[in-house]
Amino acid sequence: MCGIIGIVGKEEVADRLVDGLRRMEYRGYDSAGVCTIADGTLIRRRAQGKLQNLVAELAKAPAPGDIGIAHTRWATHGAPTAENAHPHATDEVALVHNGIIENFKPLKAELTEGGRSLTSDTDSEVVAHLVSAEVERGASPEEAIKTVLPRLRGAFALAIAFRQRPDMLIGARLGSPLVVGYGEGETYLGSDALALAPLTQKIAYLEEGDWVVITRDGAQIYDAENTPVERETVTSGASAAAVEKGNYRHFMQKEIFEQPTVVAQTLNSYVRQADESVALPQIDFDLTAIKRITIVACGTSFYAGMVAKYWFETFARVPVDIDVASEFRYREPVLEDGGLAIFISQSGETADTLAALRHCKENGQTIAAVVNVPTSTMAREADLLLPTHAGPEIGVASTKAFTCQLAVLAAVAAHMAVKKGKMSREEEQEVVRHLLEAPACLNAALDHDDDIAAMAPLIAPARDVLYLGRGQDYPLAMEGALKLKEISYIHAEGYASGEMKHGPIALIDEAVPVIVLAPSGPLFEKTVSNMQEVSARGGKIVLISDAEGLAEAGDGCLATIEMPKVHPLIAPLVYAVPVQLLAYHVAVVKGTDVDQPRNLAKSVTVE
């Protein structure tokens, strides 16, 4: 959600600011803007919609200057209009903001009662006016920041430019990420290392409550008590090369097809092929002492956690609680001493999940973080970092991050089972062999891309679609429904197959396709019974199964998708592919914006 970049440079910055925004398009946004300083003036350009509209605006009215800030906005307060786009500005100050100011209403009332005129519907503009009012009263930029930051409640990353100081920017963070980049005679601010990758690999992550003054000579960082501090400078490792689609039509399609490779890369970090064993990163606590696991996540990551619950309880025989992050703290969960809390997040910055992590830490839980960004806030605050190796995921709808999360969680569950004596050496070797089969099985699933594309026109006209699954395929049913909702805008729901007769069966008629995820095995016969209940009421079934399952139950289906025969352990990874491809091809048929679906953001950094 939202992207920030700021440059204190040696040459014109507008084009580089736009390039930084372009590298953050994957976050999701609905407007964009830049502000530079030249000849003692704040020069601001904003546009609604895609970044190309801002580029067109800059072509008509350039923004000269060697210092500037820029922003892609995902609307929270106020509609996605040019007037509500960032940067927000007064005569003295321009500001970009990622996050949410929870107390903006009383602050806005105070400002308007004091005679100030605000022109947008956003919470962010309030901060610009608060800082500007201090500057207009004679405060230095640093003094203004010291006065204003303590007044803000909520979450924010800020980059602020001052008309009278064309040699500096100020940044601040609380709850939303912000990094400082160091160049040769230039210094930068960015929401993430990827935005700064073409400019520098030398970065420092601001910590909670930090604020920073950047000039061409470097950066001075202050903590929440306004004490000068140093933050470790690291090499970001983010690629300066632009992330390209290659021969693929969309990033999502590319990322679906990358899954065999990235799952293999991820598994290589967690299993040893030579002796067929599971190996985790260095652990500074005793896994055998863990009595209960709490899993917390949002969206697709939550469904990965639901699958992991089956694995931890089946293999390690450890009870697992799982919560949606946005609900977790508010139900006042009972957290027993000696518990392990696992947080799953692609970005490692998801606001709800991060708040839940800190709640668990305060309540004595050991923290593990499954993240795709090893330098993220969650990664830095965890006791055990469990990185996925999916690489940058640009499509807003998560695909390869999901399967890599599953790969990590399967390995962790098996490792815990071994440590607790619940899995023999022979069983561990069998698990590792099956995990190592996953990339080839993912490839086999991708071979059916053309078949799935051919059936997409059968699903695209539907207003409602149901997904059914049992056991580990139940979370996959919900994930499949989420994917279809996200990018095709068709209403879809995922259910446990046995729950159909407890209400959802009332929705079945000839206009409602039902997608059934059913590998052959112990639960298959029960799923076939549920399919017959659907067929008897005119429902149109798409059956996703292996050859054995299709031979037994495929007759009379609207369509079938054949998957390779796989061990139940890796079935969730493999069966993720057809539900991703089905959602993708239906969205293409409907002509929606696959990579940047409406109203969605890649990283949700406000609660």
SULCOR-V716954 format. One record per run of one state. SS is the DSSP state (hx for helix, st for strand, lp for the rest). FROM is the first residue (numbers start at 1). TO is the last residue. If there is no record, write none. Layout:
SS:FROM:TO  SS:FROM:TO
This chain:
lp:1:2  st:3:8  lp:9:13  hx:14:22  lp:23:24  hx:25:27  lp:28:30  st:31:38  lp:39:40  st:41:48  lp:49:50  hx:51:60  lp:61:66  st:67:73  lp:74:87  st:88:89  lp:90:92  st:93:101  lp:102:103  hx:104:113  lp:114:123  hx:124:136  lp:137:140  hx:141:149  lp:150:153  st:154:162  lp:163:164  st:165:175  lp:176:178  st:179:182  lp:183:186  st:187:190  lp:191:192  hx:193:196  lp:197:201  st:202:205  lp:206:210  st:211:215  lp:216:217  st:218:222  lp:223:227  st:228:229  lp:230:232  st:233:235  lp:236:250  hx:251:257  lp:258:258  hx:259:268  lp:269:270  st:271:272  lp:273:276  st:277:278  lp:279:286  hx:287:289  lp:290:291  st:292:297  lp:298:298  hx:299:316  lp:317:318  st:319:324  hx:325:331  lp:332:339  st:340:345  lp:346:350  hx:351:362  lp:363:365  st:366:371  lp:372:376  hx:377:381  lp:382:383  st:384:387  lp:388:399  hx:400:419  lp:420:424  hx:425:446  lp:447:448  hx:449:460  lp:461:463  st:464:469  lp:470:471  hx:472:488  lp:489:490  st:491:496  hx:497:502  lp:503:503  hx:504:507  lp:508:512  st:513:517  lp:518:523  hx:524:535  lp:536:539  st:540:546  hx:547:553  lp:554:558  st:559:563  lp:564:567  hx:568:590  lp:591:607
